[in-house]
Amino acid sequence: MANVVRAALVQATWTGDTESMIAKHEEHARAAAAQGAKVIGFQEVFNAPYFCQVQESEHYRWAEPVPDGPTVRRMSDLARETGMVIVVPVFEVEDSGFYYNTAAVIDADGTYLGKYRKHHIPQLKGFWEKYYFRPGNLGWPVFDTAVGRVGVYICYDRHFPEGWRALGLAGAQLVYNPSATSRGLSGHLWRLEQPAAAVANEYFVAAINRVGQEEYGDNDFYGTSYFVDPRGQFVGEPASDTKEELLVRDLDFDVIDQVRRQWAFYRDRRPDAYDGLVRP
């Protein structure tokens, strides 16, 4: 019997306030659960605008504790209600002056399993993230969930192969990659990097992008979210490049073992030869 996981993701337009943004994602999650989905992930800092288009201290107001903040608590209730695993990307405040770009992972019974903090922080026009976020310091955790072993890698992280590999070595079967990337900046990379990472590391990837323009800058987020399998093939069609969309796809986790036997990339790794990659 095939080991099929029905998975979902949401690419959303910004509503203008946190309450309506969270409510909208709750509606999408309930719709996904009604279609039989068992895991769902949201876009980068899903309950806020992409405020990193500017450098203004007022935007620290979007930050909240993880897991004890209101959004993660509310998502825990939603997970319990729907019976789904939920990946929840938010702006985290740990303590005064300690802020992170974070994703909480909540199990299908509402249990908070842990969090991933974005490692690689960009600082360029329209993406002034170093103004807000410290680099992640929790490694690359993989969470044992009701659907299998789930990891997270956030937006700009996707340009760095080391974290993808760390997640694979830790046993990830599905990696959610919540993002906020704009038209003209990286469109040609969007359909290249995550499929390549799925192939190199032989797991499924859920690539999520915001969609539309928001009030704090000119970034035109182009959506086109998708699931990709360990052979680098899209699972169904990618989402629209202009409209909000919920994607629900069946992921056959048996393909992971099939590909790992066929291509044997993990067998043929040479960690004994890689020391030079991390020398200063």
N, C-alpha and C positions, 0 to 999 in steps of 0.2 A: 504494500500500500504506500502510495507516494506521501512524502512528508511535506505537504503543501501548507504554507502560511499565507492567509489573506491579509495583505498589508495596505495601508493607506498613507497618504500625505496630503497636505493642504498648502496651496499657494494663494495668498490673500492680498487684497487691496486694503490700504489703511483707511479706517473708518473716521478717524479724527479724535477718538478718545479710547482709553484703556477698557472701560466697562463694555462698550459695544463691540470692541475687538475681541475680547475674551468670549462674550456671548456668541458672536459669530462662529468662533472656533468650536465652541460647545455644540452648536447646531451641526457643523460639519462632522464632528466626532460622532454624534448620535446618528447622522445619516450613514456614516461609514459602518458603524456597528450594525445598523439595520441591514446593510448589505453583507454582513458576515465578517467584517474586518476584525482582526484580533490585535493589531498594533497600528499606531498612527503617530506621525511626527509633524511638527509645525516649523515655520520658517524662523530664521534668525531673529532674536529679540521680538517674538511674535506679538506680544501685547503692547508694543510701542511703535512709533514711527522709526525709520532709520535715521535717527538724530545725528549720526556721525558724519553727515554731510556738512555740519558746522561744528565749530568749537565754542560752545557756550555752556557756562556752568549751570544754567537753569535745567539742563537735561539730566543732571544727576537725580532729578526727581523721579525718573523712571525706574530707579534701582530699588531692589527689595531683597531681603534675606532668602537664602535657599538652604534648607527646605521650609523654613518657618514663615515665609512671606505669604501674602494672601493669594497670589496666583498659583503657586505650587500646591497649597492646601486645597484650593478650588479644583485644580486638575486631579488631585488625589481622589476627591469626591467623584469627579467625572469618570475616572478609571474604574472606580468601584461600581458606579452605576452601569457603565457600558461593558464591563468585563474586558477592556482593552488595555494593553501596554501603551503608555503615552510618553513621547519625547517632547520636553517642554523647554524651549530656549528662552532665556530671560536675561536681563541686566541684573547682575548680582552685586549686592553690597555685603561684604563679610564683616567689616568693621570700619570705623572712620578712616577714610582715605584708601581703603582696600576694595577695589571694584573689579569685577570680572565679567567677561562675555561667557555665559554659562548655559548648559542644558541639563536639566534634571531628568532622570529616568524613573518612571513610576510603573510598578507592576500592575497586572490586571486586577488585583484585589485592592488597589489603592495604596499599596506599600511603597514608600519612597526607597529606591534602591541605591541612589547615589547620584553624582553629578560629574560632568566633564566640563573643564574650563579651557577655552580656546587658547592654544599655544602661540600661534603666529599672529601678531597684531600689526595691521598695515597702518601707514601714515602717509597718505597722499591725497590729492585734491578729491573731495567728495567722499573720502573714506578716512576721516581723521580719528582713527580708533585709539591711538596711543594717548590721546587727550583724556579718554575715559577709562580704558581697560589696562590692568596689569596682565602680563603674560600668564597663561595657565600654569599651575604648579601641582596638579594632581595626576600627572601621567596620562596614560591612554587606557582608562578602565574599560572592561567589557562586562556587561551586566547579564547575569543569569535571570531571564524573564520567563513568563508563561509561554512565550512563543519560541524561545531559543536564546542564543547569545547575541546581544545587541550592543553595538558601539556607536559613538558619535564623533564626528570631526566637523568643525564649524567653518564655513565660508572660506576665507583666505588660507586656512590650513590646507585646503585641497591642493594647493600648488606645491606642497612639500611631501615627498613620498615616504619619509621616515615614519610619520604617524600612521599612515595607511598600513604600513608593514607591521608596526607595533600592534595594531588592532588585530591583524591577521594572526600574528604569532600568539596573541592572547586568546585566540579561538573564536573571533567574531564570525557570525554567519550573515548578519545584516548590519550595515553601517548607515546611519542617517547623517546626511550632510546638509544641515540648514544653512541658507546663504542669503545674501543681499548683493546681487551683482547687476551692473547696469549695461544697457545696450551700447555697443561700440567699444566697450572696454575689454570684454572678455568673451564675447559671444562665441567666437570660434573655438575657444578653450572649453566652453561649457559642455559641449557634446564630445569632447576628447578626453579630458582629464579623469572624470569619474569612471567612464567605461574602462579606461586604461588601468585605473587603480583596481577596479573589480577584477580584471583579468590578471594583473600582476599578483594580487593577493587572494584571488579565488574565493570571493564572497559576493553577496548582493549589496548594492548601494542604492539608497534613496536620496536623490539629489533634489533639493527644494530651493526655489528662488522666489523672492517677492515679485509682485507684479504691479505695474503702474507707476505714476509719479506722485511724490509726496511734498508736503509744504516746505521742507527745509532745504531744498536744493533742486538741481536739474537732473539728478540721476533718474533714468528711465529703466526701471526694473522689468526685465523681459520674461519673467516666468519660465516657461519651457521645462518645468519640473518633470522628473521621470524616475522610474525604477530601471536598473540595469542588472543583468545576471552575471555569473562568474565567467561567462564566455564573451562579455562585453556587448551583449545584445540587449536592446531595449525590451522591456516586458510591457507589451502594448505600446501605444503611441504616447509621446510626451504631451504634456499639457499645453494649453494655449500660450502664446507669447504676449497676449494683451488682456486676458480676462482671468478673473478668479476661478479656481477650479479645485475640486476634490478628485484625486485619483485613487482608485481601489484596484489592486492587482494581486493575482495569485503567484506566489513565489515558491518554487519547488526546491526545497532545501536539499533534496537528494542530489541535485545537480552539483552541489559543492563537492561532495565526495567523488562523483564521477569525474569532474574536471581535475581534482587533485590527483587522482590516479592516472588520468590521461596525460596531463602536462607535467606533473611532478615538480613544480617550481620549488616547493618547500624542501623536497628531498635534495635538490641540487643547489640550494643556497650555500654560500661560502663565508659564514661569519668569521672564520679564522683569517680571512683575507681582507676584512673590511675595517681594520683599526684606523687606517688613514682617513677614513671618512669623517671621523670625529676628533681628529687631532687639531689643536689650535693653529 
